[in-house]
Amino acid sequence: ENMKFFLAIALVHAVTSFVPTTVPTPMAFSRTVLEASKSSQKKAKRASWIDSRGGAAPAVADSPVTLRNDSGLSYVELTSPNGSTSQIYTLGACVTSYKTGDVEYLKVRPDAKMDGSKPISGGLAFCWPQFGPDSGHEGLNMQQHGFARNEDWAIESVTEDEVVMSLSPSDYTKGMWDKEFKAEYTVKITDDSLDTKFTVKNEGSEDFTHQAALHSYFDISSISNLSIEGSFKGKEYLDKMSGETKTEERESITITEETDSVYKGVNDPSVVDSGKGKKISVVDAKGWTDCVVWNPFGNEGMGYDGFVCAESVAFDPVTVPAGGEWEGSMSLKASD
């Protein structure tokens, strides 16, 4: 009897003291934690990457056209009077977009990292002061395509339609290339074109040599709809897939296999996409003497079927005298 009494008392106490509570939805809670975790990971990865290069990222100019993506990378968006736009990231001074109307002409690869953990794979990506793997000139010892694409460039000035970015030596660059330099990159958008100027100034007391390229990714509907026009026919080129030097017999270039070809003395390619009915012409006005055509045919991860590279290149090492400078000027002109 005593046991029944105590059980009854306990039951009454449990019922009268019950207060309903709201339990957070597990899905929403997990998602919030996951997103915060990803954001923290990206920031930590970015901070570590910057620290390994000798210090903090340059301050970004205070401007209404200075923006940041979801991962915190800074970029500027330029707009021409007729509404054409371009986006340029401070990481690598990489131009990732050029649009006229609703038509995009540049391509960022689907496997590109936009959180600062790697250089941006796409757009007009810099290769400097070296193009390709370690060439050995001047005792260089650096990764593929040099260090310019790895570094945060400082914004010198920015307006609605023009930005000037610069890169100077750091402990990171001196560890590979102990030269006194200042690199400046100007990007200007007009109603008819996207104009770029890359200037390398030798601020040291000795001459140095360099290679340079804009590893330009152009958006296409499909590789099967692509042709590349220009002064290719009759020109010798290095087929890097076979290692052989060949003579180009085609009027225009099409791609049916993995391609990596260096056309020295060709600097007027036009990428024609019959699928989207568009054409983009590369006008290399100064410095860019050569063209490299590249596509990783068959590589789904890189998104091979959605882009082609027709790169503006100074393939042979160029000497910049002490106190002198080198300039590479290139414009993109879009048409139907």
N, C-alpha and C positions, 0 to 999 in steps of 0.2 A: 504493500500500500504506500509506504514512504517513497519507494522508487517511482511509482506512478505520479505521485504528487510533485516530485522534483522535475520530472520530465515535462509535466504540464506547465510548470512555472517557466522552464527554459524556453518552451515553444512560444508562450505569450511574449516573453522578452524579445525573442528573435523577430517576431512579426511586428511589434510596436516600434522597434528601433530601426526597421528597414527604411532607408532613404534612397530613392531611385537616383542613379548617376548616369551621365552620358559618357559612353565609351568611344574614344576616337576611332574612326573607321580605319582598320588596319591598312587598307590599300592606300588611303590618303596619307597616313602617317609614314608609311614606308616610302612612298613616292617623294614626300618632302625631304626625308632624311637622305634618300638616294641623290636627289638633285643637289642638296647642300653638299653632300660628299663629293659629287662630281665636280662642283664648282671649286671646292677646296683643293681637290686634287689638281685641277687645271692651274689654279693660282700657284700652288706649291711647285708644280712642274715648271711653270713659267719663271718663277723666282729663282729656282735652281739653275735653270738654263741661262738666265741673265747673269747670275753670280759667277757661273763658270767662264763667262766671257769678260770678266774684269770689272763688273760694277752694275749700277742701276741703269735702267733704260732712260734715254734722253727725255726731258720734259716735252710734253706736247703743247704746241702753241694754243693759247686760249682763243678759240674761234668758233663761230656758229656752225661751221661746216666740218669741225673735227668731231668724230664719232668713235664709238667702241663697239665691237661685236659682242656676242653673248659670252665669249671667253675672255673679254677684256683687252683684246688687241685693238690698237688705235689705227684709224684710217681717216682719210678725208674723201669727201665726195665733191667732185667738180661738176658744174652745170653750165652749158653754153646758153646763149640767148634763145636758141630754138628748142631747148629742152634736152639735148644730148647730154649724157652723163658718163662719168668715169669714177671708179673707186681705186684709191692707192693706199696700201698699208705701209706703216712705218717699218714693219718687219721686212727687211730685204728691199725696201722701197718698191714693193711689188704691185704693179697695176693689175688688179683682178677683174675689172669690168670695163667695157666700153660699149655703150648702148646708144643707138640712134633710133628714136621712136621706141618701139617695143622690141627691137631686134638687138640681141646680144652677139658680139663678135669675138669675145675672148672666152676662154674656158678654164675653169678650175677643176682639176681632176676629182673624181668621187672619193679617192683615197687620200686626198689632201688633209693635212692637219691644220686646223684654223685656230688652235689654242696656243700656238707659240712653241710647242714641243719639238717641232721640226720646221725647216724652211717650207714656204708655201709652194706646193706643186701645182702650178698653173699660172694663167695670165702672162704678163711680161716679166719673167723671173730673171734676176741678174745672175750672170756667171762672171766673176771678177775677183781677183786679178789673174785668174786662171780659167781656162775652158777645158772641160773634160777632166780626166784623172791627172794625178801628179805628173807634170811634164818634165820636171827636173831643171827647167831653165832658172838661172840665178839660185839654184839650190833650194827651190821651193819644196816644202813638205807640208802639204795641206790636203784636205778632203776634196772629193769631186767638185769641180766648178768653183773652187775658191770660197771666200768667207763673206762676200758682200751680201749674199742672200740670207746669211745666218744672223746678221746684225740689225739692231734697231737703228734706223737713220733718224737724225734730228730734223725737225721741221724748221727751216729757216724763215719761210714766209708762206702764206696761203691766202688766196682770194676765192671768189666764187668760181673762177675758171682756170686758176693756175696754182700749182704748189711747187715749192723748191725744197728739196731734202738734201742733207749732206751726211757724209761719213768721214770720220777722222780716225787716226790710229788709236788703238787701245792695247792693253796688255795681251788680250786675246789675239789681235791681228799681228802684233809684233812677235809673238811666239812662232808665227808661220812666215811672216814677211816683214822684216824689220826695215820698213821704208817710211819716210816722211811724206805723206800725201794728204790731199783733201779731194774727195770725190763729191761732186754735186750732180743732182738729177732734177731736171725741170720737166714737169708734165703740164701741158696746156691743152684745154679742149676748146674747139671752135665749132661753129655750125657745120663745117665741112670735114673736120679731121681731128685726130688726136695726135699732138706733136710732142715729141720727147727729145731731150738733149742731155747727154751724159758727158760730164767733163771731169777729167782726171788731172789734177795739178801736182807736179813734183815740187814739194816744198823743202827737199833736202839739198845737199851739196854734191850729190852724185847722180848720174843717170840711172834710170831703172827701166826694165822692160815688163810688159804685161800682155795678157790676152783678155778679151772681153766678148761678151755675147748677151743678147736678150733672148732668153730661151722661151720664145713666143708660142703660146698655146692658142689655137684658133678653134672656135666652136663650129661644128658641122653636124648635119643631120645624120649622116652615116658615111663611113669610109668609102662605100660603094657609090656615093653621090659626089665624090671629091675629085677635083682636078686642080693642079697648081700650074699656073701660067707664068711665063717669064723667059729670060734669055738663056734657057737651059740647053737647047739643042746644040750639039757640036762641042760642048764644054767637057773637059775632063773632070771627073769627080772621084773622090775616095769612097768606095763602098766599105764602110766600117764593119759590116756584117761578114764580109769575105776577106777583108784586108787588101782587096785589089783596087787598082786605079783603072777606071773605065771611061769610055766616052759616051756621053748621053746622046741617044738617037731620037728621043721622043720630043715632040713639040711641047707637050705639057706632061706633068708628072701625075701618075695615078699609083695607088698603093694596093697591093694584093698580098703582101708578106711583110714581116718585120723589116723596118727600113731605118737606116742611119747613114745618111749620105752627105758628104761635105763637098759643096760646089764652090770652089774658089773662083772669084771674079764674077759671081752672080749675086746681085743685090737688089733685084726687082721682082720678087715673087708676088703673085696675086692668088689668093685662095678662093676658089669658086665652088660653091655648094649648090648643086642643081636641086637638091631636096627642099631647101628653104628659100631658094631663089635669091641668094645673096652673094656678094663678092667683096672681099677686103684686099686692098692693095697696100703693099709695104713699100714706102718710099724712103730708101736709105740715101739721105742727102750728103752725109759726110761721115768718114771713119769706118762705117760698117761696110766692108768690102766683099764679104762672102755670105753664103747661105747654107744652113744645115737643115735638111728635111728629115724629120724623125717621127716614127710612130711605132709603138710596141704591139704590132698587129697580133691579135689573138689574146691579149692580156685583158681579161674581163675586169680584174681588180682595178687596173688603171683606167678603165673606161675607154679603151682604144678606139671604139667605134664612134665616139663623140667628139674627137679632136684630131688635129694634126699640128705638128710644130713646123713652122717655116721661120727659122731663126736668123736674126741679124747678128753677124759674127765678124770679129777681127781675129781670124784664125792664127795667122803667123804672129809671133811676139812682136810688139811694137815698142820702140825705144822712146821714152819721154825724158828729154834732157833736164838736168838740174835747173830749176826755175821755170821750166816750160810746162806745157799742158797738151793733152790729147782730147779730142771731142768726137763723140759719136752722135749723129742726129738722125732720127727716124720718125716718120709720120705714118699714121694709118688713115687710109681714105676708103670709106665705105660706099658701096653702090649696089644697085639691084642687078 
